Amino acid sequence: MDLDKEIGTLERRILEIKNEIMGLGEIRNGSVSEQYNVCGNPTCRCKDKDNPQKHGPDYQLSYRFNKKSTSQFVSAENIDKVRQQLADYKTCVKLKDE
């Protein structure tokens, strides 16, 4: 009897996990980094001797595709969406492992 109860509990949890995974949005593997750059213009604000202000942030998504590392830039207007996709991917992996 205890085994039947445990099996029922596990089956319910599996169903909950499936529903949680189905409720996730788009998923994307990788990581995002912010980059700040200095340009080549000698009179630019990024070359100011007293208060240099680098350009940026520029966002770069790094990930593996076909066993190769690659990256692409992400626009500022899409960065929140990409970060949500990355978070959903991590949630999906966690649920799958459970």
C-alpha positions in Angstrom: 0.0 0.0 0.0 2.8 2.5 0.8 4.4 1.8 -2.6 1.1 2.6 -4.4 0.8 5.8 -2.4 4.5 6.7 -3.2 3.9 5.9 -6.9 0.8 8.1 -7.0 2.7 11.0 -5.4 5.6 10.7 -7.9 3.1 10.5 -10.8 1.4 13.7 -9.6 4.8 15.5 -9.3 5.7 14.4 -12.8 2.5 15.8 -14.1 3.1 19.1 -12.2 6.7 19.3 -13.7 5.3 18.7 -17.2 2.8 21.5 -16.7 5.5 23.9 -15.3 7.7 23.2 -18.3 4.8 23.7 -20.7 4.1 27.1 -19.0 7.6 28.4 -19.7 8.1 30.8 -22.5 10.8 30.7 -25.1 14.1 29.2 -23.8 17.6 30.0 -24.7 20.9 28.6 -23.4 23.9 30.8 -22.8 25.0 33.9 -20.9 24.9 37.6 -21.4 27.7 40.0 -20.6 27.8 43.8 -20.6 30.7 45.4 -22.5 31.9 48.9 -22.3 34.3 50.1 -25.1 36.7 52.9 -25.9 36.6 54.2 -29.5 39.4 55.6 -31.7 38.3 59.2 -31.7 40.9 61.2 -29.7 38.4 63.9 -28.8 35.6 61.6 -27.6 34.3 61.5 -24.1 35.8 58.0 -23.6 39.3 59.5 -24.0 38.8 62.4 -21.5 41.8 62.5 -19.1 39.8 63.7 -16.1 36.5 61.8 -16.4 36.6 59.1 -19.2 33.1 57.7 -19.9 33.3 54.5 -21.9 30.6 53.7 -24.6 28.0 51.1 -23.6 26.8 49.0 -22.3 26.6 46.7 -25.3 25.2 43.3 -24.6 26.7 40.1 -25.9 25.1 36.7 -25.7 27.5 33.7 -25.6 26.4 30.2 -26.2 27.4 26.9 -27.8 25.9 25.7 -31.1 26.9 22.5 -32.8 29.7 22.0 -30.2 31.2 25.4 -31.1 31.3 28.5 -29.0 29.7 31.5 -30.6 28.3 34.9 -29.6 26.0 37.6 -30.9 25.2 41.1 -29.9 21.8 41.8 -28.3 20.1 45.2 -28.7 19.2 47.1 -25.6 15.5 46.8 -26.4 15.7 43.0 -26.5 18.0 42.4 -23.5 15.1 41.9 -21.0 13.5 39.3 -23.3 16.8 37.4 -23.7 17.4 37.4 -20.0 14.0 36.0 -19.4 14.7 33.2 -22.0 17.9 32.4 -20.2 16.1 32.2 -16.8 13.4 30.0 -18.4 16.1 27.7 -19.7 17.7 27.3 -16.3 14.2 26.6 -14.8 13.6 24.0 -17.5 16.9 22.2 -16.9 16.2 22.2 -13.1 12.7 20.8 -13.6 14.0 18.2 -16.1 16.7 17.1 -13.6 14.1 16.7 -10.9 
